[in-house]
Amino acid sequence: MIDRAIFASILKPERILWREADRLTYDADGVTLEKFSPSLVLIPETKAELIAAARICLQHKLPIVTRGAGTGLSGGALAVAENTVLLVTTRLNKILEIDRENLSARVEPGVVNTHLSRAAKPYGLYFAPDPSSGAACTIGGNIAENAGGPHCLKYGATAEHILELEVLFPNGELRIVDGEHNAALFSLLIGSEGTLGIVTEARVRLLQIPEAVVTLLMEFETPRQASETVSAIIESGIVPAALEMIDREVLGALEAAFHLGFPLDAGALLIVELDGRKHSIERLTSQVIEHAERLGVKSIRRAKDEKERDALWKARKRAFGALGRLSPSYYTQDGVIPRHTLPDVLEKIAEIGKRYSLRIANIFHAGDGNLHPAILYDERDPAQVTAVLAASAEILKLCIAQGGSITGEHGVGIEKQEALGWMFAPVDIDMMRAVREVFNPNGLLNPGKFLPSDHSCREVGIKHRKVGV
């Protein structure tokens, strides 16, 4: 039992959650199969409070998990160690500066993605990383996971949009780290899932809002035709801002939820978004349409204005929520494959679903081969849970066999720890562990995450896991 009185001098009583009912909110993130209750939840309201609370935890050797909005999909923000203190950053949500001249912004870690873009819009700027949870997820969490989103095809994941970090390290030191003067450390911090340091502030890159945007909705008979169109577009040298695929399983749920006139008999839809200069956008659009027509597109619909475009993206980004119309639960994977293997891999994923008597819905970032197969099931049925985990493991192994990866943007967390060993040799994993122990020798920052069979966290008791890949 943690003595919560040690935090009383820095946090208001209502910002120290210790009752079981209050802590229940923080038992899970987006992976609801995994549930672990923190021993204490602290909700600082200022950077000074965050730093002071973290230093007290480190002084008393209390495990720390830093949590943003809890939208993660790999269990990375869960309290898997005994006596874990959860530091919640959602109230550190100030946009401290927007620098129009240098195309940047300085923000606290709890700033929500879309809130930053909204604040930057009057300056003709926006923040490019756009995960599907962008209306809720926070920039601190994006940095921890190196989050992506539909538009990372053209603009890159979060790492491409971070200029400088202020980080509290486990030795209690607060440091500024940037890509120019501390390149190696800077690259390690982004995507380290909170295991190397706590981000207390960030300077991020802002982009100019494009002059022109064209959004196309393309209907195909089969996912194979849609996949081949994706490859043809990219091979021609055109890099759309976004290139998303939606299969038939998802279409019905989306249409029932949003009434956008999606063709329910389509085998797959592509959302293709092009942006850039006005003088070139129509030429690029014509070329994309030519590729689609050559490969058998049934129909092409062009968003007539910003309102219709926003409606299409609203449907795309809320697609996983709409799956609740099809099934009580779903389990989403995050494998990456080379683009040219898309047609065959999608067919093999369908075969995996049939073998385990599971429905699998696909909605994903087709342009960069980042798959998000959603396995539909009932979480209350232990047999279905077992089948889901087995099918999920097969999908990840399939991605690796195709020359891909086990994760594109969701991270490893606790969900894919053992799967990391399918990709990397023991010597590679030992090297990762050695790097982490330089910064986090006692394993107090986000213990029990990322690395498989993590003996380096032996000083911190890890709770028994209920399920795993």
Buried (B, 14 or more C-beta within 10 A) or exposed (E): EBEBEBBEEBBEEEBBBBEEEEBEEBBBBBBEBBBBBBBBBBBBBBBEBBBBBBBBBBEEEBBBBBBBBBBBBBBBBBBBBEBBBBBBBBBBBBBEEBEEEEBBBBBBBBBBBBBBBEBBEEBEBBBBBBBBBBBBBBBBBBBBBBBBBBBBBBBBBBBEBBBBBBBBBBEEEBEEBBBEEBEEBBBBBBBBBBBBBBBBBBBBBBBEBBEBBBBBBBBBBBBBBBBBBBBBBBEEEBBBBBBBBBBBBBBBBBBEBBEBEBBEEBBBBBBBBBBBEEEEBEEBBEBBBEBBEEBBBBEBBEBEEEEBBEBBBBBBBBBBEBBEEBBEBBBBBBBBBBBBBBBBBBEBBBEBBEEBEBBBBBBBBBBBBBBBBBBBBEBEEEEBBEBBBBBBBBBBBBBBEBEBBBBBBBBBBBBBBBBBBBBBEEEEBEEBBEBBEEBBEBBBBBBBBBBBEBEBBEEBBBBEEEBBB
